[in-house]
Amino acid sequence: MTMTILVWIEQNDGQAVSNCWELLAKAKELGRELGAGVAALLIGNDVGAAAQQAVSYGADLVVAATASNLAHFRLQPYAAIAEQAVERTGAVAFLANASIRGGVLAATIACRHNAGIAANATDLWVEDGRLVAGRTIYSGNIQVRIHFESPLAVASVRPRSFPMPAPADATGEVENLNVEANEDDIRLKISDFRAADAGEISLTDAHIIVSGGRGVAEDPQKGFELVGELASTMGAALGASRAAVDAGYIPYKHQVGQTGKTVRPDLYIACGISGAIQHLAGMGNSKIIVAINKDADAPIFQRAKYGIVDDLFKTVPALTAEFSKRLK
Ligand SMILES: Cc1cc2nc3c(=O)[nH]c(=O)nc-3n(C[C@H](O)[C@H](O)[C@H](O)COP(=O)(O)OP(=O)(O)OC[C@H]3O[C@@H](n4cnc5c(N)ncnc54)[C@H](O)[C@@H]3O)c2cc1C
């Protein structure tokens, strides 16, 4: 492969983080325009299944680096391997999921290659034969384009920035990198892993999200209980606005928006959320938005396909009762 877009596929216990497939499919589209191939980089212990998946999502080549002490992300060996993969594939772009791990890996690769980086990008496209990244600044009020002057373009891309592709029957090559991950040389040691809230539906993977905002302020505990009941009746993930998080009604991990998670569900039900630009930045790409708000002029109604102008304390339990009858 002469020119390549290299995409890091984040994994946990051999299972790829699904957002990376969105990025891989986007890379494929960009590769067609740039005349570049697409390579997926997988680092872990057992990445065989993920490698096959990467091919089905569009990788022409999978570069795999495996060792038992690479099972979990540790920056030092992962960055050394990614650097090796950049050289090996002749990468013109290195793309990673903008998770904490992807962000730090992308930044390290950019530093080591003296390359330009677009951190937390929300869009990628080709202009005049070169990659351009888009992201927002100033609280989501300004959209900027980032042009790269360096031969290598590095970007960390927010999950759900692109639609989830469907896997296809495809063929691709898997190449194993020889790695020396000498445990004594790795400074970071992992002593334990604990899954957070097993059983909870992940916001970024959810097809349906029910979110609550400051509209529950009259009785926050009751309000989020009602919003949570609607979410669990619908098999949905529970989201929130930043105002609700800042007020301590619900933990940060539920926050949707510019400084929270970016989501792209089929259905997003916003309960007592005004629709500030920073909230829309995280959920504006939902397929169908339903808003429940007692203020008919709330900006969220401009983005919602369906709206209920009413008190959420009345409407949300009514919806839960109706859905639980129909979804039995
Ligand atoms: C740098 C920066 C980053 C930010 N990042 C984020 C982010 O990631 N996510 C985010 O959400 N925000 C973010 N914000 C904050 C954002 O600007 C808004 O302040 C926030 O989204 C408002 O949350 P809200 O809609 O819940 O509250 P409000 O704007 O106060 O809206 C509450 C709504 O509830 C309605 N309501 C009240 N009572 C009821 C009731 N009983 N029944 C029905 N409706 C009712 C009201 O009419 C109102 O529309 C950010 C701001 C900045 C400056």
The ligand as a MOL file (V3000), in Angstrom:
LIG
                    3D

  0  0  0     0  0            999 V3000
M  V30 BEGIN CTAB
M  V30 COUNTS 53 58 0 0 0
M  V30 BEGIN ATOM
M  V30 1 C -18.5610 25.4540 27.4710 0
M  V30 2 C -19.9420 24.9380 27.7070 0
M  V30 3 C -20.1580 23.5960 27.5230 0
M  V30 4 C -21.4230 23.0570 27.7430 0
M  V30 5 N -21.6360 21.7220 27.5420 0
M  V30 6 C -22.8810 21.2260 27.6800 0
M  V30 7 C -23.1540 19.8510 27.4420 0
M  V30 8 O -22.2640 19.0530 27.1570 0
M  V30 9 N -24.4200 19.4330 27.5780 0
M  V30 10 C -25.4500 20.2620 27.9350 0
M  V30 11 O -26.5940 19.7870 28.0460 0
M  V30 12 N -25.2170 21.5530 28.1830 0
M  V30 13 C -23.9680 22.0450 28.0930 0
M  V30 14 N -23.7350 23.3560 28.3960 0
M  V30 15 C -24.8000 24.1200 29.0760 0
M  V30 16 C -25.8580 24.6640 28.1560 0
M  V30 17 O -25.4760 25.9340 27.6900 0
M  V30 18 C -27.2100 24.7960 28.8990 0
M  V30 19 O -27.0210 25.5900 30.0460 0
M  V30 20 C -27.7940 23.4620 29.3450 0
M  V30 21 O -27.8360 22.5680 28.2560 0
M  V30 22 C -29.2230 23.7090 29.8650 0
M  V30 23 O -29.7180 22.5170 30.3650 0
M  V30 24 P -31.2880 22.3220 30.4380 0
M  V30 25 O -31.8690 22.3910 29.0730 0
M  V30 26 O -31.5390 21.0950 31.2420 0
M  V30 27 O -31.7450 23.5470 31.3560 0
M  V30 28 P -32.5600 24.8370 30.9860 0
M  V30 29 O -31.9380 25.5560 29.8490 0
M  V30 30 O -32.7440 25.5660 32.2580 0
M  V30 31 O -33.9380 24.2700 30.4770 0
M  V30 32 C -34.8560 23.6240 31.2710 0
M  V30 33 C -36.1110 23.4520 30.4300 0
M  V30 34 O -37.0530 22.7170 31.1620 0
M  V30 35 C -38.3550 23.2450 30.9060 0
M  V30 36 N -39.1670 22.8960 32.0610 0
M  V30 37 C -39.1410 23.4060 33.3130 0
M  V30 38 N -40.0010 22.7490 34.1050 0
M  V30 39 C -40.6030 21.8040 33.3310 0
M  V30 40 C -41.5730 20.8240 33.5760 0
M  V30 41 N -42.0950 20.6290 34.8060 0
M  V30 42 N -41.9940 20.0320 32.5450 0
M  V30 43 C -41.4740 20.2100 31.2840 0
M  V30 44 N -40.5240 21.1370 31.0160 0
M  V30 45 C -40.1030 21.9010 32.0250 0
M  V30 46 C -38.1280 24.7310 30.7480 0
M  V30 47 O -39.1660 25.3100 29.9710 0
M  V30 48 C -36.7750 24.7740 30.0380 0
M  V30 49 O -36.9200 24.8250 28.6380 0
M  V30 50 C -22.4780 23.8970 28.1700 0
M  V30 51 C -22.2450 25.2670 28.3440 0
M  V30 52 C -20.9890 25.7800 28.1180 0
M  V30 53 C -20.7590 27.2350 28.2950 0
M  V30 END ATOM
M  V30 BEGIN BOND
M  V30 1 1 1 2
M  V30 2 1 2 3
M  V30 3 2 2 52
M  V30 4 2 3 4
M  V30 5 1 4 5
M  V30 6 1 4 50
M  V30 7 2 5 6
M  V30 8 1 6 7
M  V30 9 1 6 13
M  V30 10 2 7 8
M  V30 11 1 7 9
M  V30 12 1 9 10
M  V30 13 2 10 11
M  V30 14 1 10 12
M  V30 15 2 12 13
M  V30 16 1 13 14
M  V30 17 1 14 15
M  V30 18 1 14 50
M  V30 19 1 15 16
M  V30 20 1 16 17
M  V30 21 1 16 18
M  V30 22 1 18 19
M  V30 23 1 18 20
M  V30 24 1 20 21
M  V30 25 1 20 22
M  V30 26 1 22 23
M  V30 27 1 23 24
M  V30 28 2 24 25
M  V30 29 1 24 26
M  V30 30 1 24 27
M  V30 31 1 27 28
M  V30 32 2 28 29
M  V30 33 1 28 30
M  V30 34 1 28 31
M  V30 35 1 31 32
M  V30 36 1 32 33
M  V30 37 1 33 34
M  V30 38 1 33 48
M  V30 39 1 34 35
M  V30 40 1 35 36
M  V30 41 1 35 46
M  V30 42 1 36 37
M  V30 43 1 36 45
M  V30 44 2 37 38
M  V30 45 1 38 39
M  V30 46 1 39 40
M  V30 47 2 39 45
M  V30 48 1 40 41
M  V30 49 2 40 42
M  V30 50 1 42 43
M  V30 51 2 43 44
M  V30 52 1 44 45
M  V30 53 1 46 47
M  V30 54 1 46 48
M  V30 55 1 48 49
M  V30 56 2 50 51
M  V30 57 1 51 52
M  V30 58 1 52 53
M  V30 END BOND
M  V30 END CTAB
M  END
